[in-house]
Each structure stands twice: as C-alpha cells, then as structure tokens.
Amino acid sequence: METFLYGAHAPTPGCRQHYLRYGGKGEPLILLPGITSPAITWGFVAQYLGQHFDTYVVDIRGRGLSSCESGMDYSADRCAEDVIALADALGLSRFHLMGHSMGARFALRANELGLADKLSSLCLIDPPVSGPGRRRYPSQLPWYVDSIRQAREGMDAEAMRAYCPTWTPEQLALRAEWLHTCDEQAVVQAFNDFHEIDIHPSFASIRTRALLIVAGLGGVIEQADIDEIRALAPLIEVMKVASAGHMIPWDDLPGFLKVVGSFYDIDFDFTEDSCND
C-alpha cells in the first residue's frame, strides 16, 4: 500500500527544512533519520508508518533537500531546535517523535529542550550511547567520509555495495543516488558529537511514553547500557530486534514493524513486494 503524499519545505529560523509526508491521516508523527540518511531513504519504512500516522520524514539540516551552507551551525542543540521549529511551522500541537541513530539523539535532546509537553510518545531507534569516557561508537568516520566523497564524484549501486554489502539492490541504488546530498561538515560534526556529548542526562527528562528499540547485532547498545537507561528513564520500554544490525529496518523490516506495532498496538499491512518501493 503506497501512502506517499508529497514533499515540501518549511521555512524555519536559520534553516529551510524539507520533509516528505506519508498517510495524511491519524495522529502526526515526525521521523528523524540518521547521520547519512536523507528522508527519501526512509520511504520504504514511512509508507508503512503512513498506514496509521500522518507521517513527516525530515531531511535534517545538511542532508537531502534541506539547507546546506558553508559555515552552517550543525551542532546537536541546533538540530534539536530545528525539530521544535518544524513542529511549530507544521502547526502540530501534539505528535509522536521517532528518531534513528543520530536522529534519535536529536529527538531525545528536543524533548529535553521544550517538546516534552507536546509529545504523545518518543521512539528512539538504536541511538549511539557513546560519549566522553564511554565505549566508542562502532562505526569509523572514514566509512562515512570516503563514501560521501565517492558519491559526489558519482557512483552506482554496485560501487555502494562495498560500503553496505548486505543491502538490497534497491536500497543500494537509492543510497548511491542521494548520499552526495549529505554535507561532509555536518556528518563529521555529528560523528564527533557521538563521542563528545553524553546523551544520558537527557534520558532523565523523559516524561512521556517512550520506546527504545535496540539492534541485537549492532553493538551500539549493550545490556549494561539498557540497564543504565532504564534507571534514568523508568517510563521507557525496551524492545530488541534480535536479527538486525544498527540499520534495523534495512536488515529486518518485518521485525522492526512488529516491534513498532506492538508498542503502538497497531497492525501493519505488510507485503514483501513493497519493502523497497
């Protein structure tokens, strides 16, 4: 079932934010992708979310069709403030907020900076829990920088396979097409922030219903991290997609939808043929 409606731009302070809208019915949901994932690369997930939610998938500044300028402020707080500004621009007084990886860190910080009273729920998908004095994030910076530079020169799905060997041809082709829109400065700052900013204090600010989705094979969040997060945020539910790496929907879309459906008490109309539409 195709639920895509349109793409649009929201003029928010300091950044033109591009988003893709799916569904158009139900409660609003804003989805924040990860460090090198323009909104369009989440389309195969958003089409399912659009079955039940009025879904807005965001191009975070410096990615996709959102603003990207030399010297732009790509700090974590500024990106979190963008989420607050986008909700205001869209006229959303109450909504669900979902983020993956870097986007989950921004969602958590946005909750702390002023969104708490507007959130119906907070869904954090495998956020990096690295930080000062903590275990490093498993991925390495050259993996991102080298692939972005190659994409700027031009690359196809087969060339992208060297970076994402387990992905489907459709997923590889989409990433090869859009990766060049990820600004290297924005990506480097976000990666460095994974190690320079400790997000754990932000967990203590959660006052709404919340879900932490953990990749069983990702190595990003381990049991000790889950125990610490539960102590900081007693309201949070933790669910694991055992067979998936960090890019959970790419590795196990049915497993991801099952976890999300369980949390929200909904059933997705899932068909294998539409996974990569």
C-alpha positions as CSV (number, residue, x, y, z in Angstrom):
1,M,0.0,0.0,0.0
2,E,1.6,3.3,-1.1
3,T,0.9,6.1,1.3
4,F,3.3,8.8,0.0
5,L,1.6,12.2,-0.5
6,Y,4.2,14.9,-1.3
7,G,7.4,16.6,-0.4
8,A,7.5,20.2,0.9
9,H,9.7,22.8,2.5
10,A,9.1,24.5,5.9
11,P,10.8,27.9,6.4
12,T,12.1,27.7,9.9
13,P,14.6,30.1,11.6
14,G,18.1,29.5,10.2
15,C,17.1,26.5,8.0
16,R,14.8,25.6,5.2
17,Q,13.6,22.2,6.3
18,H,12.5,19.7,3.6
19,Y,10.2,16.8,4.5
20,L,8.2,14.0,2.9
21,R,4.7,13.4,4.0
22,Y,3.0,10.0,4.1
23,G,-0.5,8.9,5.0
24,G,-2.1,12.3,6.0
25,K,-4.5,10.7,8.5
26,G,-4.2,9.7,12.1
27,E,-2.0,11.2,14.7
28,P,1.0,13.2,13.5
29,L,4.5,11.5,13.7
30,I,7.8,13.2,12.9
31,L,10.6,10.9,11.9
32,L,14.3,12.0,12.1
33,P,16.7,9.8,10.1
34,G,20.4,9.1,10.9
35,I,23.7,10.6,10.1
36,T,23.8,9.9,6.3
37,S,20.2,9.1,5.6
38,P,18.2,11.7,3.6
39,A,14.4,11.5,4.2
40,I,13.8,9.6,0.9
41,T,15.9,6.7,2.1
42,W,13.3,6.1,4.8
43,G,10.5,5.9,2.3
44,F,10.2,2.1,2.4
45,V,9.5,2.5,6.2
46,A,7.4,5.6,6.1
47,Q,5.0,4.1,3.6
48,Y,4.1,1.6,6.4
49,L,4.0,4.3,9.2
50,G,1.7,6.2,6.9
51,Q,-0.9,3.5,7.2
52,H,-1.6,4.6,10.8
53,F,0.1,8.0,11.2
54,D,0.2,11.4,9.5
55,T,4.0,10.9,8.9
56,Y,6.6,13.6,8.3
57,V,10.1,12.3,7.4
58,V,12.6,15.1,7.8
59,D,15.8,16.0,5.8
60,I,17.9,17.1,8.8
61,R,19.9,20.2,8.0
62,G,22.9,19.5,5.8
63,R,21.2,16.5,4.2
64,G,18.8,15.8,1.3
65,L,17.0,19.0,0.2
66,S,17.2,20.9,3.4
67,S,19.5,23.9,3.8
68,C,23.2,23.1,3.5
69,E,25.6,26.1,3.5
70,S,29.3,26.6,4.3
71,G,29.7,27.5,7.9
72,M,26.2,26.4,8.9
73,D,25.6,25.5,12.5
74,Y,25.3,21.7,12.6
75,S,25.5,21.4,16.4
76,A,23.3,18.9,18.2
77,D,21.4,21.6,20.0
78,R,20.7,23.5,16.8
79,C,19.4,20.4,15.1
80,A,17.2,19.6,18.1
81,E,15.9,23.2,17.9
82,D,15.0,22.6,14.3
83,V,12.7,19.8,15.3
84,I,10.8,22.2,17.7
85,A,10.7,24.8,14.9
86,L,9.4,22.3,12.4
87,A,6.6,21.2,14.6
88,D,5.6,24.8,15.1
89,A,5.7,25.5,11.3
90,L,3.5,22.5,10.7
91,G,1.1,23.6,13.3
92,L,1.5,20.4,15.3
93,S,0.3,20.9,18.9
94,R,0.7,17.2,19.8
95,F,2.6,14.4,17.9
96,H,4.7,11.3,18.1
97,L,8.5,11.7,17.6
98,M,10.7,8.9,16.2
99,G,14.4,9.1,15.5
100,H,17.0,6.6,14.3
101,S,20.7,6.7,15.4
102,M,21.7,10.4,15.2
103,G,18.1,11.3,14.7
104,A,17.3,9.5,18.0
105,R,19.9,11.6,19.8
106,F,18.3,14.8,18.4
107,A,14.8,13.6,19.3
108,L,15.9,13.0,22.9
109,R,17.5,16.4,23.1
110,A,14.5,18.1,21.5
111,N,12.3,16.5,24.2
112,E,14.6,18.0,26.8
113,L,14.7,21.4,25.2
114,G,11.0,22.0,25.1
115,L,9.0,19.3,23.3
116,A,8.1,17.2,26.3
117,D,4.6,18.7,26.7
118,K,3.8,18.2,23.0
119,L,4.8,14.6,22.6
120,S,2.4,11.7,22.6
121,S,5.3,9.3,22.5
122,L,9.0,9.2,21.9
123,C,10.6,6.3,19.9
124,L,14.4,6.1,19.9
125,I,15.8,3.6,17.4
126,D,19.3,2.4,18.4
127,P,20.8,5.8,19.4
128,P,24.6,5.9,19.8
129,V,25.3,5.9,23.6
130,S,28.9,6.7,23.2
131,G,30.3,9.8,24.8
132,P,33.1,11.2,27.0
133,G,34.7,8.3,28.9
134,R,32.3,5.8,27.3
135,R,32.7,3.0,24.8
136,R,33.2,4.4,21.2
137,Y,30.6,4.2,18.5
138,P,31.3,1.0,16.4
139,S,31.5,2.7,13.0
140,Q,34.5,4.6,11.9
141,L,34.5,8.2,10.4
142,P,36.4,7.3,7.2
143,W,33.5,4.9,6.2
144,Y,31.2,7.9,6.0
145,V,33.6,10.5,4.6
146,D,35.0,8.1,1.9
147,S,31.6,7.1,0.7
148,I,30.3,10.7,0.6
149,R,33.3,11.8,-1.4
150,Q,32.9,8.9,-3.9
151,A,29.2,9.7,-4.2
152,R,30.0,13.3,-5.0
153,E,32.1,12.1,-7.9
154,G,29.3,9.7,-9.0
155,M,28.7,6.1,-8.1
156,D,26.2,3.4,-8.8
157,A,24.6,0.6,-6.7
158,E,27.5,-1.8,-7.3
159,A,30.0,0.8,-6.1
160,M,27.9,1.4,-3.0
161,R,27.9,-2.4,-2.2
162,A,31.5,-2.1,-1.0
163,Y,30.1,0.1,1.9
164,C,26.8,-1.7,2.5
165,P,27.3,-5.3,1.4
166,T,24.1,-6.8,2.9
167,W,21.7,-4.2,1.4
168,T,19.3,-5.0,-1.4
169,P,20.0,-3.6,-4.9
170,E,17.1,-1.1,-4.4
171,Q,18.5,0.2,-1.2
172,L,22.0,0.5,-2.6
173,A,20.7,2.4,-5.7
174,L,18.8,4.9,-3.5
175,R,21.8,5.5,-1.2
176,A,24.1,5.9,-4.2
177,E,21.7,8.5,-5.7
178,W,21.3,10.6,-2.6
179,L,24.4,10.2,-0.4
180,H,26.1,13.2,-2.2
181,T,23.5,15.5,-0.5
182,C,25.0,14.8,2.9
183,D,27.3,17.6,3.7
184,E,30.7,16.3,5.0
185,Q,31.0,19.1,7.6
186,A,27.6,18.1,9.0
187,V,28.5,14.4,9.1
188,V,31.9,15.0,10.7
189,Q,30.4,17.2,13.4
190,A,27.6,14.7,14.2
191,F,30.1,11.8,14.4
192,N,32.4,13.8,16.7
193,D,29.4,14.7,18.8
194,F,28.7,11.0,19.3
195,H,31.9,10.9,21.3
196,E,31.9,14.4,22.8
197,I,28.3,14.7,24.0
198,D,26.9,12.4,26.7
199,I,23.2,12.0,26.0
200,H,22.5,10.0,29.2
201,P,21.4,13.0,31.2
202,S,18.7,13.7,28.6
203,F,17.1,10.3,29.3
204,A,16.1,11.6,32.7
205,S,14.0,14.2,31.1
206,I,11.6,11.7,29.6
207,R,8.1,12.2,31.0
208,T,6.0,10.7,28.2
209,R,5.5,7.1,27.0
210,A,8.8,6.1,25.3
211,L,10.3,3.2,23.4
212,L,13.9,2.3,22.9
213,I,14.5,-0.1,20.0
214,V,17.8,-2.0,20.2
215,A,19.6,-3.7,17.3
216,G,20.5,-7.2,18.5
217,L,23.5,-7.4,16.2
218,G,24.5,-3.8,16.1
219,G,26.8,-3.5,19.1
220,V,25.7,0.1,19.6
221,I,23.6,-0.6,22.7
222,E,24.6,-3.4,25.1
223,Q,22.8,-4.8,28.2
224,A,24.8,-2.5,30.6
225,D,23.6,0.5,28.5
226,I,20.0,-0.7,28.7
227,D,20.2,-1.1,32.5
228,E,21.6,2.4,32.9
229,I,19.0,3.9,30.6
230,R,16.2,2.1,32.5
231,A,17.5,3.6,35.7
232,L,17.5,7.1,34.3
233,A,14.1,6.8,32.5
234,P,11.8,4.4,34.3
235,L,9.0,5.1,31.8
236,I,10.9,3.8,28.9
237,E,10.1,0.4,27.3
238,V,12.9,-1.5,25.6
239,M,12.4,-3.9,22.7
240,K,15.0,-5.7,20.7
241,V,15.1,-6.7,17.0
242,A,17.4,-9.7,17.6
243,S,18.4,-10.4,13.9
244,A,19.2,-6.8,12.9
245,G,22.2,-4.6,12.9
246,H,22.2,-0.9,13.5
247,M,20.3,-0.1,10.3
248,I,17.4,-2.1,11.8
249,P,14.6,-1.7,9.1
250,W,17.2,-2.4,6.3
251,D,18.2,-5.6,8.0
252,D,14.8,-6.8,9.2
253,L,11.8,-4.7,8.2
254,P,9.2,-7.2,9.4
255,G,10.9,-7.4,12.8
256,F,11.1,-3.6,13.0
257,L,7.4,-3.2,12.1
258,K,6.4,-5.9,14.6
259,V,8.2,-4.0,17.5
260,V,6.7,-0.7,16.5
261,G,3.3,-2.2,16.0
262,S,3.5,-3.9,19.5
263,F,4.3,-0.6,21.1
264,Y,1.5,1.4,19.4
265,D,-1.0,-1.5,19.4
266,I,-1.4,-1.4,15.6
267,D,-1.0,-3.9,12.8
268,F,0.8,-3.0,9.6
269,D,-0.4,-4.3,6.2
270,F,3.0,-5.7,5.3
271,T,3.9,-7.3,2.0
272,E,7.4,-8.3,0.9
273,D,6.9,-6.9,-2.6
274,S,6.5,-3.4,-1.3
275,C,9.6,-3.4,1.0
276,N,11.7,-1.4,-1.3
277,D,9.1,0.8,-3.1
